[in-house]
Structure formats: structure tokens, C-alpha cells
Amino acid sequence: MNDQTKQDFPIEFRSDVESAEYNFYVEIEDSLRELAKGHHDIISAEAHLEKPAEGRETVPLYEATVTAYMRPDNIAATEKADDPMQALQGALKALGRQIRDKREQLRNY
């Protein structure tokens, strides 16, 4: 991959979920770099993954929030699921959809 097709920007990831089963940062980075390919609108990004509150009577839910700091507006998505990777992938998918929609709106403006 040459430097013209890869946009480099910082990605911050914070989580209180520990799992040997998943590499959350790789999932985030791969998804965001794919979204940025061929574009220069994403300046940076951050993601948060939290485990469920303890002592709750309901099914445990993990919550993932991913934010893309971009021009002209920042975009964020949050997803909850009973599996941490599903929550993260859901948030990344929703973020990607919002970014593509925003780019389309800007092209048609």
C-alpha cells in the first residue's frame, strides 16, 4: 500500500473489557482505515468499550461507542450487545453508514 491510498490518523481506544478471544483494537483500526481509504476527511477517532454493570437483573450488555473526528462534522455511533465484539462491530457498522451518508450529502450539495 502506498502513502497516497493510506490516510494516517490517530485512533484512541479505551476499554474495561479484557478478552484473550478478541483483538478489539485491530477490529477498530481495520474498519476505520477502510472507511478512510481514498478520503481525507477523518482527522482522528476514538472508541470506548464498556462491560455491563454488575449486579443487574437483566442480560449483561456491552456498550461500544466509536467517534470519528472529521470535517465538517464529527460522527459517533453507539451499540449495545451481549457480546463485546458484536457491540463493537455494530457501532463500527453504524458509524460507517453515517459517514457514507454524510459524504453522499456533501457530494450532492
Protein Blocks (a to p, Z undefined) as FASTA:
>chain_A
ZZklpccdddddddfbdcfkbcfklmmmmmmmmmmgopakbfbdcdddddddehiabdcd
ddddddddddfbdcddddddfbfklmmmmmmmmmmmmmmmmmmmmmmZZ
